Amino acid sequence: MSEYQYYEFLAVDRPLSDDEQAEVQALSELAEVDDTSFVAVYEQGEFRGDPDVLIESYYDAHLHVTNWSTRRLMIRVPNTALNDELAEEFEVAERVEVWSSEEHVVLDFLSEEEEPADPPAGHEDLLEQLAVLREEIIAGDLRPLYLAWLAGYGAWERDEFAFDTSAEDEPEPVVPPGLGQLTAAQAKLAEFLRLDDDLLAVAAENSTPLQEELDAKALGAWVTELPAADKDLLLLQVAQGQATEARIELLRRFNGETAVGRRTVGELLDQAAQRRS
């Protein structure tokens, strides 16, 4: 079987300078480089660059697909828009990784199968569609992270050796609202990461609709019971110009502590199997 690898990088917030373009061009004679993108196709040989370094230094999104089943998406967001500790709640060993640089949080989503598989159709235009997820995450939407978490553990149904049995007891993260109302980019992400439709449907059962209004009375009572130190911290965030982050954290904690009990990985997979059969 002939080899095929597709690498693409996209700069959203800041175009690359001429010097930076020359630096990344030196990593590949095959690459087409301009001030916002890098695209290279390999049918033999290897890319000399390190995607982790390129994402940390230059680009906001990265796509890597191969004909031996690898599908990888990396997204870089400002650390003022996403708390790394919050993002780490969605980590899945070798499938969803989170790390921080000085100014950014990097999300690394990976899907691999045991058997070779062709790259997804239309992958040459895929990164531009998936890059929309970055703006959604910056706006406080955690559905992309939950989808990646769910897809990561969903691989267990296709590969019985993907995880140790102890992973069955791992609790799910807080289920974000709107899992039954995915955006076009989120639906594309679910497809890209091979997320099973039945597993997604089961997960969405504990997800409130987006249009559902908050219970103001319940929220008010919950805020009243918050420890004074937590309130002080949230107010400090607002005073420092981080009102959006404070609101996201407040509602995340409220939804997490008042929601129906979190399911475990084992429960989700079992319910998906029952639904499928």
N, C-alpha and C positions, 0 to 999 in steps of 0.2 A: 504494500500500500504506500503510495507516495505521501510525502509529508506536506502539511499545509498549516501555516500559522498566520494569523491576522492580528496586528498590533495597531491600536489607534489611541491617541491622546488628544484631549481637548482643553484649551485654556478658555475660561469663561470670564473671570474677573479682570484679568490683566493680560494683554497680548505680550508675546515674547519680543525682546529687543533683537536687533540684528546679531549681536554677539551671542545671545542665548540660542537663537536659531542655528547659528553655526556650531555651537556646542552640541546640540542634540543631533544635528545632521551628521556630525562626525561619528555618531554611534551606529549609523547604518547608511550604506551606499544605496540601498533600495528604497529608503524612506522619501516620501513627499512631505516637505516641511514648509509651513508658512507661519505667520505670527500667532495663529490660534490653534493650529492642528499639526499632527504628526501621524502619518499613515504608512505602514510597511507590511508587505506580504512576503512570507518566506516559504519557498517550496523545497529548500535545502539550507543547511546552515542554521545559525542561531543569532538572535538579536543580542548585540553586545551590551546593551544598556540594562539598567536595573529599574524596573517599573516603580518600585518603592521610592527610589531616589528622585525619579522624574516627577512623580506625583508630589512629593514633599517640596520640590524646588520650583517646578514650572507649571504644572497642569492641574486642572480641577476634576478631570474625569479620565478614566482609562478603560479600554475594552480589549480583552485578549480571548480569541477563540481558536480552536485547533480542530483537526479532523480525527483526533484521538479522544474527543469528548470534553476537553477543557472549556469551560466558560467562566470568565473572570471579569468582574466589574469593580472598579475602585472609584470612590467619590470623596473629594476633599471639600470640607466645609469650614468656615471660620469658627474658631473655638468660642467666639462670643455668641454664636447661634446654636451650638450644641454642646452640652456638657459631656465630657468624655466618660465620666462615671455613669451617666445615664445611658450612653451608647453602649457601654460595656455590658449592660444587663442583657443585651441581645447577642452576645458573642456565642458562637458554636465552634468547638475545636476544629480547626483546619477548614472551616467553611464560612464563618463570619468572624473577622478579626477587626479590632479597633486599636488604633494607636494615635498618639498626639505628637505634633511638632510644636514649634514655638508659637505659631499663630493659628494652627489648623487641627482639626480632628479628621483622621482618614478612616473611611469605611471600606473594607475589603471583602467582597462577596465572591464565593467560589462554588461552582457546581461541576462535579466530575462523575463519570460513569465508569463501570468496569469494562464495558465493551466500547470499541471505537464508534464514533458517531459523527456524521457530517456537521459542520457549523450551521447554526440556525439560518434559515432563509432570510435574505435581506440584511445580513449582519453588517454590510458596508455602510448602511444608513442607520444602524441601530443606536450608536452612541449618542447621536444628537437627540434621539427620542428619550433615551434613558437619562440623559443629563438633566431633564426636567425634574427628576427626582431630587436633585440637589436643591432646587428652589423650593420644593415642597418641604424638605427637611428643614431648611433654613426658616421657613414660615411656621415651624413647629409641628409638622405632620410626621408622626412616628410610624405610619403604616409601612413605608419602605423597609424600615429596620425589622419590624415584626415579620413581614413577608420573607425576608432573608433568613431570619431565625427559624421560621416554620419550614422553609424549604431545606434548610440545613439538616434539621432532624428528620424531615420527610424522606431524605435519602436512605434512611435506615430500612425503609420498607423494600427498597430495591437492592440494598447491600446489607445482608445480615451481620456482617463484620464491621460495619461503619462505626459503631459505638460499643462501649462496654455496657453490660446490662444495668449497671448502676445509673446510667443516663435516663432510664425509665422514670426515675423519681425526680428528675430536674423539673422545677416549676416553670411555667411559661411566664414571660414578662407581662407587665400590664397590657391588656388587650386594648389597642387604640380604637376609637370610634371610626365607623365608616368602612370596616373590612368587607361589607357587602356592597359597597359603593366605590370601588376602586377607580382611580383616574386611569386614563389611557396609558400613562407611563408606568403606573403601578401594575396594571394588567400585563404590560409588556415585560416588566421585571419578573413577575410570577412565572410567565412562560419561559423566560430566559433561564431562570434558576430551576426549571423543571418542577415547579410546585404542583402537587397533585390537586385536582379540582375538589375532590371529596374532602381532603384534609383542610383545604381553605374554607370549604363550606362549614365544616365542623367548628373550626376556629372562629368563624364569623358569628356563630350562634351567641357568643358572649360579647359581641361588639355592638354598642349602641349606634343607632343611625346618626349621621352627621347633623341632620336638621333638628334633632332632639335637643330641646333647651335644657340648660342646667337647672337642677332643683335648687333655686335660690335659698330657700329655707334650710335645706340640708347643708348646703355649702356654708351658709352663715353660721350654723351651729357647729360645723366642723372647724371652721376658722377660729371660733371662740375658744375651742379646746386646744388649739395649737400651743406648744410651749413658747414662752416669751422669747427665748433665744432664736427659735425658728422664725418668728415674726420679725425680729430685729434684722435677721439676715436677709429676709425677703425685702424689707424696706430699704436696706442698704443697697441691694441690687437696683431698686427703682431709682434711688438717689444718684447712683453711678451711671444712669442711662441704660440700664439693662431691664427695663420694664417688661419687655417681651419675654426674656428668659425667666423672669420671676413669675410671670403668669403661667408659662408652660410648666415650670416646676410645681407651682401651686396646684394646678389642675391635674397634673400627672399624679401627684401624691393623693389628691382627693379621690380621683377615679380609682386609683389602686387600692386605697384603703376602704372604699365603700362598695367596690364591685363584688360580684359573685366570686366565691373562692376560686383561686387560680387552679387550673388543671395541670397535671403533670404531662411530660412528653409521652409516657406510656398510655395515659388516658386518651390523649388526643389521637394517637396512632390507632388505638383499639377502636375508638368511635368512628374514625375514618374508614377502617376496614369493615366495620359493621354497616356503615352507610353504603359502601361500595358493593357489598354482597347482597 
